[in-house]
Structures are given as structure tokens and as C-alpha cells.
Amino acid sequence: MAAAGGKPREMGRVLATISVANLVDKTLASEGRLAPEDVRRVQLLDVLVDTGASLLCLPAEIIAALGTKVLREVLIETALGDSTARIYEGVSLTVEGRTATVDCLELPRGRRPLLGVYPLEVLGIELDLKNERLHLLPDDDENTYLTVLNAR
């Protein structure tokens, strides 16, 4: 399908604006031990929502700017084959006004950030590929996406 100007447009491509903050900094700021303006955070525009990715994936330079700590090294499967990558401790992720704590996977420097399916699940956001947008699931009535089975 062609967009205005005759350039082909990718179907089903969803981009998001996200905010990522250092969780430890946010906690210190909430306790009054760090000025709110000193919380390390980044806002990223046009982040590709990738259903082939499990986690929030950030390039090394963004992770360095956030100052998070390595949790572990893991084996990952990529289009180029198996490789290893580092998982970093929880960051505060905000998408479409919803915030959650998620771990992130380090990408090589200069790579495009990816928003994977696990953070979307935690935030109660689903992809609307037909309209190329994110859709917030309800969280404030009996139709909430949050469920607890066998709660006593």
C-alpha cells in the first residue's frame, strides 16, 4: 500500500512514545532523598512495538544513561542466530499513561529500541494492527484485564 507521496507504507507497524526511568532514582525521589529533576529518565519517540520481542529492548547507550544494574546474561534467539545479551534490573516504563516496572534487554549501541509483548501485557495494552495503534484494556470496572483466580 502506498502512502501520500507514493512511498510504500508498512502494514501493521505500530510505533509508541515511551518514557523510561531509573527505578532506584524514582524511589529515592519519592522519599525526598533525591531531587525529582535528578531522576535519570529518557523519553523515546517512535519505538517499534515488536511482537517478536519478549521484553523492553534498549540500546546500550540508553541503558548507560539510565544507570541501571546488570541482573544476568542470557542466551537469546535473533534473526541472525543465537547470541548472548544482558538483562538489566527493573526500570519504570510508562506507555499511554500507564506505568509498570519491567526488566530490559540490552541491544547493541545504535540499535532501535523495541517494546516487546511482556511489558504490553503488564500494562494492559494490546496492539490494534488494523488501525496501527495501541489500545488500552479496561482496568477500572468488572471488565478489567487484571485477573486473580482462586483468590480467597
ABEGO torsion letter per residue (X at the ends): XBBBGGBBBBBGBBBBBBBBBBAAAAAAAAAGABBAAABBBBBBBGBBBBAABABBBBBAAAAAAAGBBBABBBBBBBAAEBBBBBBBBBBBBBBGGBBBBBBBBBBBBGBBBBBBAAAAAAAGBBBBAAAGBBBBBBAABAABABBBBGBX
